[in-house]
Amino acid sequence: MQGERLRTIQRISLGILLLLVWVVSASGQDTMNSGTIEGIWLGTLRVSGVELRLVFRVHNDSSGMPAAVLNSPDQGAKDIPVEKVIVNGDSVRFLVATVMGEYVGEFNEDRQGIHGEWRQAGMKLPLGLKRVEKAPERNRPQEPRPPFPYRVEEVTFQNNVDNITLAGTLTEPKGEGPFPAVVLVTGSGPQNRDEELLGHKPFLVLADYLTRRGIAVLRYDDRGVGESGGSMKNATSEDFSRDAEAAWRYLRTRTEIDSNRIGIAGHSEGGMIAAMVAARNPGIGFIVMMAGTGVPGERILLRQAALILEKSGLSPQAVALNRSIQEKFFAVLRSERDTSMIRQRLRKVFLDVLSSTPDTLKKQLGLSERRIDMQVRQMMSPWMRFFLFYDPADALRKVRCPVLAVNGDKDLQVPPDLNLPAIEKALREGGNTRFQIKRFKGLNHLFQKAETGLPAEYMKIEETFSEDAMRFIADWILEKTGREE
């Protein structure tokens, strides 16, 4: 993973998975009696229906005291420093202060297993560990490895409006060009240039495929992620659209790229951003909306939550309660402008729900007082408030370039039956007839072949991006740009 950001515990939200971001820095170790702790310890953390494997690698340092690092193979996170390894009789504690987390447990009788819990951000999650000979590895057969049959260049470009320098990777076919090109725009949450999440690198795989087909590709780290400057803290989709526009303008300065055949392809929120940029820049050659949104985020989140909870086996009562909570939250955000009042009202909604909800339903939905502050912060973010009430149709009606909107029929996060018809309707209302809508059978939100479409499947699937979907996208771009292979 690029930069200092490591994604670990997942929460379902918005158009694509948003992950809590933990900043990792170097640190030393402070230990007590080690007992028999050396080795590789493997456990599975279950969060919001998603299983994340955690691996503690424990060894003795030069002074003979135990030291450790934490790996999350399903996240691609490696060597997170464990500041303290404390063993006192049968008790074990791993303090991972740099992520504000810790593991506390006790050895089993044979000392080959540990039962305990992971504590972080006010949550306590059961986590058992077992000693293993070898740590698990992810199998991602589509990830390309050098040498590549194309040029690879690390580049930077400037968003002059916000005075942010963004960093990315430009891949170009061999030859003189000029080439058609596309900017890849990530989904919601902090993403690096590969759109790395849950052990997959969709944009790395897609960029490799498109470049091999003769299309130059620029992918870049989101602002505040990896090598890019700026911060995501108070940014909204509108801010991110200026980053994408800066990437498009940068490509227009490259002499080996045809400035009239540069498009933008965005995934999830990135698809919405592609339309925003195209609406105000008639010079954009085309856009590709990969699981892009066609209705306001409020409607998407309501449908998304219901689909995921139903597929996860929760009771109709739990699904209905969750929708009621969402609707109350959204009503507060729609009607209130004062920040302190929003916080008070959101907290009251949550506390009222807790006091009136049976324990069985609270357990199903994971409702507790410990989660209040986290939920309120998420709801109050500028990004969330923009996303909830922004209508993508407003921009789509102004788009004049060719548009490809694709989605998987098992996408539970940006449901195709809700969004694809809305995209088509808005384009027609604006007078755009140069578009194609495609729904892929059996593909999920990440365009993987899936069984249920649940986010819990993403990391378990070896495929990163369906080749059928990539071929369709590449064929369409080459047709619209008039390039013959």
ABEGO torsion letter per residue (X at the ends): XBEABBBBBBBBBEABBBBBBBBBBBBBBBBBBAEBABEBBBBBBBBGGBBBBBBBBBBBBAAGBBBBBBBBAAAGBBGBBBABBBBBEABBBBBBAAAGBBBBBBBBAAGABBBBBBBBGGBBBBBBBBBBABBBBBBBAABBBOBBABBBBBBBBBBAAAGBBBBBBBBBBBEAOBBBBBBBBBBBEBBBAAGBBGGBBAAAAAAAAAAAAGBBBBBBBBBGBEABBEBAAABBAAAAAAAAAAAAAAAAABAABBAAABBBBBBEAAAAAAAAAAAABAABABBBBBGBBABBAAAAAAAAAAAAAAAAGBBAAAAAAAAAAAAAAAAAAAABABAAAAAAAAAAAAAAAAAABBAAAAAAAGBBAAAAAAAAAAAABAAAAAAAABBAAAAAAABABBBBBBBBAABAABBAAAAAAAAAAAAAAAGBABBBBBBBBGBBAAGBBBAAGBAAAAAABABABBAAAAAAAAAAAAAAAGBBX
